[in-house]
Amino acid sequence: MIIIALIPLALKGVAYRPIGAGALLGRNLLVYGLGGIIVPFVGIKIIDLAISALGLV
């Protein structure tokens, strides 16, 4: 069902923006590097604090 719902989005595509390779690399490193490395650790810490606060440990 989710794949079927995403078909119109895939057919629409994304707007092309001409930008330099350096700017594109910097943006991708910020988005994917930060989201893939740092954010999971922060999320795990928040879950750990919530479990500790609820006294489940």
N, C-alpha and C positions, 0 to 999 in steps of 0.2 A: 504494500500500500504506500509506503514512504517513497519508494522508487517512482511509482506512478505519479505521486504528487510533485516530485522534483523534475519531471520531464519538461513542463513549461518553462521552468527556470533555466534548464540546460539549453533549450531551444532559443531562449532569449539571448543567452551569452552574457558577456561582460563588455563594457565600453573599453575601447582601445585608447590608451593614453601614452603618447610618445614621451618616454623619460629615459634618461641615461642609465647605463648599466650600473654605475656606481650608486646612484640614488635607488635603483631597484634592489640592488644587493643589500644596501643599508636598511631599506624598508622590510625586506623579507627576513633579514637577520633579527630585526627588532620584533617583528610579529611572531615568527616561528621559533626563534631562539628563546625569546622571553616566555612565550607560551608553552614551549616544549620542555624547558629546563627549569626555570625558576618557579612558575606558577604551580606545578604539581607539588613542590616542596611546601609552598605556602598553604596549599589546600590540605595536605596531610597534617601540617601543624595545627591548622584550624580544627580539623576533625579530632586530633589528639586532645586539644584543649577543651573541646566540647564534651568529649567522653570523660575526661578528668573532672570537669565541672559538674557533670551529672552523677559522678560517683560510681560509674560502671566498671571501674578498674579495681 
